[in-house]
């Protein structure tokens, strides 16, 4: 696999930013790696970071490069600060950057497929929220999306004292429930769409976001949305996410 740290200018953000990219590479003499590469444009996973991290964190805390090598899967990991993947009320336009600019820029630099069937998105914590928000808001872009310990009930989290100031910067003073930022509202809106992205949700039972994730699972069941849920022992930490991302990769409907 090729690991690329890419610095580039974003028109949406009006500043230089970064993404980390893993690209398939066919090798014959590399020890301990099973690499796969096709001549077609690469299937791509957009992999999103959490609140306290950046575009490098997945490669620093997990073995994601080794996990995707035998799959021939490209991975694009952008940097979005503490934005909750949103056009911030008092800040930058990270939703516009993510949903509109990033795929175009990444495909202009690298040999990535633009076909819906070849594109997936996943993330942890804040990134789990971002992954579901992106897939449910733009179902024409993704075949599947996965949330690992996701902040899926954003309206509930916004009312917690330790998050109020941050959420004012991101979402403003108005309520989140029922808006385009609310995953539950997005579920209701998309349920009759002809193109429903497959969803995968996992969360540790000792995680502080576990109850929020149970509510999201129940909301999906209520409307019959196709969701695969995987709840087991685990906390909000990298040992759990390193294991969970392997389950996500096994679940993704990749072309063989």
N, C-alpha and C positions, 0 to 999 in steps of 0.2 A: 504494500500500500504506500501511496505517497501522502505525506502530511504537509499541508501548506498553510502557513500563516499569511493571510492576505490583508494588506492595508489598502483601502480605496476610499474615494470620495463619494459621499451620499448627497444627492440633490435634495432628497426629502428632509434630511437632517441639517443640511447646509454645513457639514463638517466632515472631516476624515474619520473613518471608523474601521472596524476590524471584523473579520470572520476567520474561523479555522475550518479547513476543508480536508476531508479524507477522500482520496480518489483511488479506485481500483488500479492495481498494477500487476501484470502477469510476470512472475519470476520463476526461475528454474533452479537456482542454487541457494536461495535464502533458507537458512536453517530455522526450524521451529514455526514457520508460517505456511499456511495453505491459502495462497492467493488465487483469485479468480477474476478474469477480465473478459468482456465480450467486445465485439466490434461495434455493437449498437451503442446508442447514447445511454448513459448510465441511469439506472434507477437511483432515486435520491431520497434520503431521509434528512429532513430539516430537524435538527436536534437543539432544543431550547434550554437555556440555563435558568437557574433560580434567582431569587431576590438578591443574595449576597455575592453572586459570582459573575463570570464573564464568559466570553467565547472560548477560552482555553480550558475551562474547568472539567469538561467531560473527558478530555484526553489526559488530564492530570490526576483525576480521581478514579477513573475506571480504565478497563482495557478495551475500550470501544474500537480502537483501530484493529486489534487482534480479532475481536468478535465479528466485525464486518468483512474481514479479508476473504473468507471462503464464500461469502455471499455475492461478491462483486457489486457491492452497494456503496454509492458515494454518500458522504455525510457532510452537510453544511451546517455550521454552528455559528450563528450571528451574535453580535453584542448589542444589548438593548438597555443597559444600565438598570435602574430600578423602576422601569416604566410600566410594568404589567402589560407589555406588548400593546400599548395604547397610545393614541395621540393625546398627550398629556394636556390637562387643563392649563397648567403652569409649567410648561416644559416643552420637550421636543415631540416631533411627529413620528413616534416609533411604530405605530400601527401602519401608517402609510409606507414607511420604510420596509417593514416586514412583509406585508401582504401584496404590495404593488411593486416596489423597487427591487428588493433582494432577489427574488427568483429571476428577474430579467438580467440583473447584473451578474449573478452567479452563472447563468447559462451563457452569457456573453464571454465569460472567462474560461469556462470549463465545458467538457463534452457531456452535458446533462440533458436528460429527456424532459420535454415539456408536456408529455402525455399524462393525463390524470392517473391512469392505471400504474404509472411508474413513480408516482410521488406520494410521500408519506411525511407525517410530522409527529414528533413526540417531544416531551419535555418533563422536567421534574419541578414540583412545587409551583412557583410562579410560572415556570415554563410549561407545566402540565395544564394550567389555566390557559396559557397562550396557545398551546397546541389544539385544545378543544375549541377555543374561540376562533382560531384561524380556520379549522376544518368546518365548523358549523356555520361560520359567516361566509366562507367561500367553498362550498361543497364541490364546485366544479374543478377545484385545484388538486384535491387529494382523494386517493382511494381509501386511506385509513389514517387514523390518528390515535395516539396513546398518551395517557396521562399517568405519571408516576408520582404518587403522593401529591396530587394536584390541589391547588387552591381553587377548587371548583365552585364553592359557594362564596363568591366574592362580596356579595352584599352582606353576608354574615360577618366576614372577616373585617370589613370596613368599620364595623361598630366596636371592634375591640380597641381598648384605650391605646395600646402600643402601636397601632397602625393608623390612627385617625389623622395625624399630621401628614403622613406620607400619602394617604388616600385622598386628602384634600388637594395635594399637588397634582396627583394623577387624574382623579375623576372630578374634582371640584366639590362644591358644597351640596349639590343636588344628590338625591338618592340614586343608587345603582339599580335597584330591583326594577325589572321590566324594561331596562334599556338595552342597547346593543352590546353592553359590557356584561350582561347577565347571562350566564350559560343556560340557566333554566328557561329564560325567555327565548333564547336562540333555539333550544330544543322544541319548544312549542311552535315556533315559526317555521322550522325546517321539516317538521314531521311528515308533511305531505309532499315534500320535494321528491322528484324522481331519482335524484342522485344523492343517496345518503352515504356519507363516509362511514366505514366500519369504525367503531370506537372500542378501545381497550383501556381499562381502568384498573390500577392496582394501588394499594395503600396498606401500610402496616397497621395492625390492630392496636399498637401502642403509640401510633402517630397522633399528634394533636389535631390533624386534619381528618382523622378517620370518620368521625360522625358526619362531617360535611360530605365526604365521599359516599357514605351510605345514603344520604339524602339524594345525591345525584343519581345513584344507581336506582333508587325507587322511582325517581322522576322518569328515567328511561323506561323502566318496566311499565309504568302507568300508560305511556303512549305507544308502547311496543317498539321502541327504538332498538336497533341491533347493537347491543353492548356486551362485551366480554369483560367480566369483573373477576379480579383475583385478589382476594383479601386473605392475608395470613400474618403471622407474627413478624413484627418489624417496627422500627422507629424511623424518625425523619433524619436519616444519615446515609453516608455513602456506601457502607457495606450493603445495605438493603438495595440501593439504586444500582450498584454494580451487578447484583444478582438479577434485579428486575429488568434491566435493559436487555439481558440475554433472553428472558422470556418474551419481551416485546419483539425482538428480532425473529424469534421462532414463530411468533404469531403473525407477523406481517405477511400479506399475500404477495410475496415476491415471485417474479417469473423465474423459472428454473433455467 
